[in-house]
């Protein structure tokens, strides 16, 4: 599995960078506005899994009779083991043991810190100041992005500023993770940042607020006298559908004649979000995918009156997983879209999450999804109709051969 991930994502950053520079040449598309989140999302998504049916809650504390041995063992170790054992760590080890027993790479235990990071990504929002920071080899911390509608920008912080203190604490020898934890906090609270701008030292007091993560980017491309819409989906987060719908409608109002949906590097997300996006394109009562649970099949249909009829191309690669593959299969088998790129990741499992009382989360597989035609992609992935390998020369020449193929096919 590790080797598979390594091979598939070794050149992902260069591929995505080339795509946006390629578009920038044609339509002045700002690469830096969208690519940072995409790379972070892809890496994180591959670590924690893919498609999710996310439900919050706490575990049922009722003890069944057949769990007595587990409880007795736990109690006996706490009381009689020759060394002191932290109760919370012993219980955590027991939960991890059950998850590990499944032998499923997509069923995992996430501690409280990992849970917080996971929830931020999948919810599409976080509490902070609206910036991105890069740490260099000399540990220098530079702001590489400052959202114009965020509190940091409004307070006066700018790209290129060098962070040296947080709440008067020198942070120049701290890790990026440690600094991020200092900057973040509860909504409505204030943080004082000291930065260097050139030779000048400046102080800013910034109120932390709720920040929406933009997971959808779009552009209208004029190509061979045709208006082609382009939408990139980084992840299927809780707020992705509203962003997608807004972007698509804006493109249609600007004269869209056909559409490219780019899910390269998209590792998955909420199943319900994919359902909503698919329902914008297909006929009412169209079968868009199926779910298999312990041998029982549930068929998921489009329940809306909304539909489209223009040509659609889907861009995919080895980083397109789970929810991205559901979208691809449904658009291909039901809507009639064509696919361009390389074989997708291959993840036909659906996970759900369960919050634990200690702040941790367990995530485990509970369903398998099937295409509208009733097929399982298993671990084989989806082979696009137009299979085009991304070449190293593409990145060097700031060119995207997969994007170019989609454009050529859409104007035929």
C-alpha positions as CSV (number, residue, x, y, z in Angstrom):
1,X,0.0,0.0,0.0
2,X,2.8,2.4,0.9
3,X,4.6,1.7,-2.3
4,X,1.4,2.2,-4.3
5,X,0.8,5.6,-2.7
6,X,4.4,6.6,-3.3
7,X,4.3,5.7,-6.9
8,X,1.0,7.4,-7.5
9,X,1.7,10.7,-5.7
10,X,5.4,11.2,-6.3
11,X,4.8,13.8,-9.0
12,X,1.3,15.0,-7.9
13,X,2.4,18.5,-6.8
14,X,4.2,19.1,-10.1
15,X,1.2,17.8,-12.1
16,X,-1.3,20.1,-10.4
17,X,1.1,23.1,-10.6
18,X,1.4,22.6,-14.3
19,X,-2.3,22.4,-14.8
20,X,-2.9,25.8,-13.3
21,X,0.1,27.4,-15.0
22,X,-1.3,25.9,-18.2
23,X,-4.6,27.6,-17.6
24,X,-2.9,30.8,-16.5
25,X,-1.3,31.1,-19.9
26,X,-4.8,30.9,-21.5
27,X,-6.9,32.8,-19.0
28,X,-4.8,34.4,-16.3
29,X,-5.8,31.8,-13.7
30,X,-4.1,32.3,-10.4
31,X,-2.4,29.1,-9.4
32,X,-1.4,30.1,-5.9
33,X,-5.1,30.8,-5.0
34,X,-6.1,27.2,-5.2
35,X,-3.2,24.7,-5.3
36,X,-2.0,24.9,-1.7
37,X,-5.2,23.5,-0.2
38,X,-5.4,20.9,-3.0
39,X,-2.0,19.4,-2.2
40,X,-2.7,19.5,1.6
41,X,-6.0,17.9,1.1
42,X,-4.6,15.1,-1.2
43,X,-1.9,14.1,1.3
44,X,-4.2,14.2,4.3
45,X,-7.0,12.4,2.4
46,X,-4.7,9.5,1.6
47,X,-3.7,9.2,5.2
48,X,-7.2,9.1,6.7
49,X,-9.1,7.3,3.9
50,X,-11.7,8.5,1.4
51,X,-15.4,8.4,1.1
52,X,-17.2,9.0,4.4
53,X,-20.7,8.8,5.8
54,X,-19.8,11.0,8.7
55,X,-22.0,10.8,11.9
56,X,-21.2,12.5,15.1
57,X,-21.9,11.0,18.5
58,X,-20.5,9.0,21.4
59,X,-20.3,5.3,21.8
60,X,-23.0,3.4,23.6
61,X,-21.8,2.8,27.1
62,X,-24.1,-0.1,27.8
63,X,-22.1,-3.3,28.4
64,X,-23.3,-6.6,26.9
65,X,-22.7,-9.9,28.7
66,X,-20.3,-11.1,26.1
67,X,-18.1,-8.1,26.9
68,X,-17.5,-9.1,30.5
69,X,-14.2,-10.7,29.7
70,X,-12.9,-7.5,28.1
71,X,-14.0,-5.5,31.1
72,X,-12.6,-8.0,33.6
73,X,-9.3,-8.0,31.8
74,X,-9.1,-4.2,31.7
75,X,-10.0,-4.1,35.4
76,X,-7.5,-6.8,36.4
77,X,-4.6,-5.2,34.6
78,X,-5.4,-1.8,36.2
79,X,-5.6,-3.3,39.7
80,X,-2.9,-6.1,39.6
81,X,-0.3,-5.2,37.0
82,X,3.1,-4.6,38.7
83,X,3.5,-1.1,37.3
84,X,1.1,1.8,37.1
85,X,-0.9,1.9,33.9
86,X,-2.8,5.1,32.7
87,X,-6.5,4.1,32.5
88,X,-7.1,6.2,29.3
89,X,-4.1,4.7,27.5
90,X,-5.1,1.1,28.3
91,X,-8.6,1.7,27.1
92,X,-7.3,3.4,23.9
93,X,-5.1,0.4,23.3
94,X,-8.1,-1.9,23.6
95,X,-10.0,0.2,21.0
96,X,-7.0,0.2,18.7
97,X,-6.8,-3.5,19.0
98,X,-10.3,-4.0,17.8
99,X,-9.8,-1.7,14.8
100,X,-6.5,-3.4,13.9
101,X,-8.1,-6.8,14.1
102,X,-10.3,-5.8,11.1
103,X,-7.2,-5.8,8.8
104,X,-8.7,-3.0,6.8
105,X,-6.4,-0.1,5.7
106,X,-9.4,2.2,5.7
107,X,-10.5,1.4,9.3
108,X,-8.4,3.5,11.7
109,X,-8.2,5.1,15.1
110,X,-7.6,8.8,15.2
111,X,-6.5,10.5,18.5
112,X,-7.9,13.8,19.5
113,X,-5.3,15.9,17.6
114,X,-5.8,13.9,14.4
115,X,-9.6,14.1,14.9
116,X,-9.5,17.9,15.1
117,X,-7.5,18.1,11.9
118,X,-9.7,15.6,10.2
119,X,-12.9,17.4,11.2
120,X,-11.6,20.7,9.9
121,X,-10.8,19.2,6.5
122,X,-14.1,17.4,6.1
123,X,-16.2,20.2,7.5
124,X,-14.6,22.7,5.1
125,X,-14.0,25.3,7.9
126,X,-11.8,26.0,10.8
127,X,-11.3,28.7,13.5
128,X,-8.2,30.8,12.7
129,X,-7.0,34.0,11.1
130,X,-7.1,33.1,7.4
131,X,-3.4,32.6,6.5
132,X,-1.0,29.9,5.2
133,X,2.5,29.7,6.6
134,X,5.6,28.0,5.1
135,X,8.6,27.1,7.3
136,X,12.0,27.0,5.5
137,X,15.1,24.9,6.4
138,X,16.4,27.7,8.5
139,X,13.1,27.6,10.5
140,X,12.0,31.0,9.2
141,X,8.2,31.2,9.0
142,X,6.8,33.2,6.1
143,X,3.1,34.0,5.3
144,X,2.5,32.7,1.8
145,X,-1.2,33.3,1.7
146,X,-3.4,35.9,3.5
147,X,-7.1,35.6,2.6
148,X,-8.4,39.0,1.6
149,X,-11.7,38.4,3.4
150,X,-10.0,37.0,6.5
151,X,-9.2,38.8,9.8
152,X,-5.4,38.7,9.3
153,X,-5.7,40.7,6.0
154,X,-8.1,43.2,7.5
155,X,-5.7,43.7,10.4
156,X,-2.9,44.5,8.0
157,X,-1.0,41.3,7.6
158,X,0.4,40.6,4.1
159,X,2.0,37.9,2.0
160,X,5.8,37.9,2.6
161,X,5.6,38.9,6.2
162,X,8.0,36.9,8.5
163,X,6.4,35.7,11.8
164,X,8.8,36.0,14.8
165,X,6.5,36.1,17.9
166,X,3.0,34.8,18.9
167,X,1.6,36.6,22.0
168,X,5.1,37.9,22.7
169,X,6.6,34.4,22.7
170,X,9.6,33.9,20.5
171,X,8.7,31.1,18.0
172,X,11.7,31.1,15.7
173,X,12.9,27.7,17.0
174,X,9.5,26.1,17.1
175,X,8.1,23.7,14.5
176,X,5.3,24.7,12.1
177,X,2.8,22.5,13.9
178,X,3.7,24.1,17.3
179,X,3.3,27.6,15.8
180,X,0.0,26.7,14.1
181,X,-1.4,25.6,17.5
182,X,-0.3,28.9,19.1
183,X,-2.0,30.9,16.3
184,X,-5.2,29.0,16.4
185,X,-7.7,29.2,19.3
186,X,-11.3,29.7,20.1
187,X,-13.6,31.8,17.9
188,X,-13.8,35.4,19.1
189,X,-10.5,35.3,21.0
190,X,-7.5,37.5,20.1
191,X,-3.9,36.6,19.2
192,X,-1.0,39.0,18.9
193,X,1.5,38.4,16.1
194,X,4.9,40.1,15.7
195,X,6.3,40.1,12.2
196,X,9.2,41.4,10.2
197,X,8.4,43.3,7.0
198,X,11.7,44.1,5.5
199,X,13.7,45.7,8.3
200,X,10.7,46.9,10.2
201,X,9.1,45.0,13.1
202,X,5.3,45.3,13.3
203,X,2.6,44.0,15.8
204,X,-0.9,43.0,14.9
205,X,-3.7,42.0,17.2
206,X,-6.1,39.7,15.3
207,X,-9.5,38.3,16.3
208,X,-9.8,34.6,15.5
209,X,-12.9,33.8,13.4
210,X,-14.5,31.0,11.5
211,X,-12.8,30.5,8.1
212,X,-14.4,28.7,5.2
213,X,-12.1,26.5,3.2
214,X,-12.6,26.9,-0.5
215,X,-12.6,23.4,-2.0
216,X,-13.9,24.5,-5.5
217,X,-12.3,26.7,-8.1
218,X,-13.5,27.6,-11.5
219,X,-12.6,29.4,-14.7
220,X,-14.3,30.0,-18.1
221,X,-11.9,29.1,-20.9
222,X,-12.2,30.5,-24.4
223,X,-10.9,27.9,-26.8
224,X,-11.4,27.7,-30.5
225,X,-14.4,30.1,-30.3
226,X,-16.1,27.9,-27.6
227,X,-16.7,28.8,-24.0
228,X,-15.6,25.8,-21.8
229,X,-16.2,25.9,-18.1
230,X,-13.5,24.4,-15.8
231,X,-14.2,23.4,-12.2
232,X,-11.7,21.9,-9.9
233,X,-12.9,20.0,-6.8
234,X,-10.2,19.5,-4.2
235,X,-12.3,17.5,-1.7
236,X,-16.0,16.7,-1.1
237,X,-16.3,18.6,2.2
238,X,-19.5,19.6,3.9
239,X,-19.6,23.0,2.1
240,X,-18.3,21.8,-1.3
241,X,-21.8,21.4,-2.9
242,X,-22.8,25.0,-2.2
243,X,-19.5,26.2,-3.7
244,X,-19.8,23.9,-6.7
245,X,-23.4,25.0,-7.4
246,X,-22.5,28.7,-7.2
247,X,-19.5,28.3,-9.5
248,X,-21.4,26.2,-12.0
249,X,-24.3,28.7,-12.2
250,X,-21.9,31.6,-12.6
251,X,-20.2,29.8,-15.5
252,X,-23.5,29.1,-17.1
253,X,-24.5,32.8,-16.8
254,X,-21.2,33.7,-18.5
255,X,-22.1,31.5,-21.5
256,X,-20.7,28.0,-20.7
257,X,-21.2,25.6,-23.6
258,X,-19.4,22.6,-22.2
259,X,-17.7,21.6,-18.9
260,X,-14.5,20.1,-17.5
261,X,-14.7,18.7,-13.9
262,X,-11.2,18.1,-12.5
263,X,-11.0,15.6,-9.6
264,X,-7.3,14.7,-10.1
265,X,-5.8,14.4,-6.6
266,X,-9.2,14.4,-5.0
267,X,-9.2,11.7,-2.3
268,X,-12.9,11.7,-1.4
269,X,-15.2,13.2,1.2
270,X,-18.9,13.2,2.0
271,X,-21.1,10.8,0.0
272,X,-24.1,13.1,0.4
273,X,-22.1,15.9,-1.3
274,X,-21.4,13.7,-4.3
275,X,-25.1,12.8,-4.5
276,X,-26.1,16.5,-4.5
277,X,-23.6,17.3,-7.3
278,X,-24.7,14.3,-9.4
279,X,-28.4,15.4,-8.9
280,X,-27.6,18.6,-10.7
281,X,-26.9,16.8,-14.0
282,X,-29.0,13.7,-14.3
283,X,-32.7,13.1,-15.0
284,X,-35.0,12.7,-12.1
285,X,-35.2,9.1,-10.9
286,X,-32.0,8.2,-12.6
287,X,-30.0,5.6,-10.7
288,X,-26.7,7.3,-9.8
289,X,-25.0,4.6,-7.6
290,X,-25.7,1.7,-5.3
291,X,-24.6,0.7,-1.8
292,X,-24.0,-2.8,-0.6
293,X,-24.3,-3.6,3.1
294,X,-23.9,-7.2,4.3
295,X,-25.3,-8.5,1.0
296,X,-28.2,-6.1,0.8
297,X,-28.3,-3.6,-2.1
298,X,-29.6,0.0,-1.7
299,X,-30.1,1.9,-4.9
300,X,-29.6,5.7,-4.8
301,X,-31.6,7.7,-7.3
302,X,-31.6,11.4,-8.4
303,X,-34.6,12.9,-6.6
304,X,-34.5,16.4,-8.2
305,X,-36.0,18.0,-11.3
306,X,-32.7,19.7,-12.1
307,X,-30.6,18.4,-15.0
308,X,-28.1,19.5,-17.7
309,X,-27.4,18.4,-21.2
310,X,-24.1,19.9,-22.4
311,X,-21.0,17.9,-22.9
312,X,-18.9,17.1,-19.8
313,X,-15.3,15.8,-19.5
314,X,-14.0,14.4,-16.2
315,X,-10.2,14.6,-15.5
316,X,-8.9,11.8,-13.2
317,X,-5.6,10.3,-12.1
318,X,-4.2,8.0,-9.5
319,X,-5.1,10.4,-6.8
320,X,-8.8,10.4,-7.7
321,X,-10.4,8.1,-5.0
322,X,-13.6,7.1,-3.4
323,X,-16.1,9.9,-3.8
324,X,-14.3,11.1,-6.9
325,X,-14.7,7.6,-8.4
326,X,-18.4,7.6,-7.6
327,X,-18.8,10.9,-9.4
328,X,-16.8,9.7,-12.3
329,X,-18.7,6.4,-12.7
330,X,-22.1,8.1,-12.5
331,X,-21.3,10.9,-14.9
332,X,-19.8,8.3,-17.3
333,X,-22.5,5.6,-17.1
334,X,-25.6,7.8,-16.7
335,X,-24.9,11.3,-18.0
336,X,-22.6,10.2,-20.8
337,X,-19.5,12.2,-19.8
338,X,-16.1,11.1,-21.1
339,X,-13.0,10.7,-18.9
340,X,-9.4,11.7,-19.5
341,X,-6.3,11.0,-17.6
342,X,-4.9,7.9,-15.9
343,X,-6.4,5.0,-13.9
344,X,-8.0,6.1,-10.6
345,X,-6.9,5.0,-7.2
346,X,-9.4,2.2,-6.7
347,X,-11.4,2.4,-3.5
348,X,-14.9,0.9,-3.5
349,X,-15.4,1.1,0.3
350,X,-17.5,3.6,2.3
351,X,-16.5,4.5,5.9
352,X,-18.4,5.9,8.8
353,X,-17.0,7.6,11.9
354,X,-17.9,7.4,15.5
355,X,-16.7,10.0,18.1
356,X,-15.3,8.7,21.4
357,X,-15.8,10.4,24.7
358,X,-12.0,11.1,25.0
359,X,-12.0,13.3,21.9
360,X,-10.7,10.5,19.6
361,X,-12.6,9.0,16.6
362,X,-12.8,5.6,15.1
363,X,-13.4,5.2,11.4
364,X,-14.4,1.9,9.9
365,X,-15.7,0.4,6.7
366,X,-19.4,-0.4,6.7
367,X,-20.5,-0.4,3.0
368,X,-19.3,-1.0,-0.5
369,X,-20.4,1.2,-3.3
370,X,-21.3,0.0,-6.8
371,X,-21.6,1.8,-10.1
372,X,-25.1,2.5,-11.6
373,X,-24.5,-0.6,-13.7
374,X,-23.9,-2.6,-10.5
375,X,-20.2,-3.1,-10.9
376,X,-17.6,-2.8,-8.1
377,X,-14.3,-1.1,-9.1
378,X,-12.6,-2.9,-6.2
379,X,-8.9,-1.9,-6.1
380,X,-8.6,-1.8,-9.9
381,X,-9.8,1.8,-10.2
382,X,-11.4,3.3,-13.3
383,X,-9.7,3.3,-16.6
384,X,-10.5,6.5,-18.6
385,X,-11.6,6.3,-22.2
386,X,-8.8,8.6,-23.1
387,X,-5.8,7.3,-21.1
388,X,-3.0,9.9,-21.2
389,X,0.0,9.6,-19.0
390,X,1.3,12.8,-17.5
391,X,4.9,13.2,-18.7
392,X,7.8,14.8,-16.9
393,X,8.2,17.1,-19.8
394,X,4.7,18.5,-19.3
395,X,5.7,19.9,-15.9
396,X,9.0,21.3,-17.3
397,X,7.1,23.0,-20.1
398,X,4.2,24.2,-17.9
399,X,1.9,22.1,-20.1
400,X,-1.1,19.9,-19.2
401,X,-1.6,17.2,-21.9
402,X,-4.6,15.8,-20.1
403,X,-6.3,19.2,-20.0
404,X,-5.4,19.8,-23.6
405,X,-7.0,16.5,-24.7
406,X,-10.3,17.4,-22.8
407,X,-10.4,20.8,-24.5
408,X,-9.9,19.3,-28.0
409,X,-12.6,16.7,-27.4
410,X,-15.1,19.2,-26.2
411,X,-14.8,21.5,-29.3
412,X,-15.4,18.6,-31.7
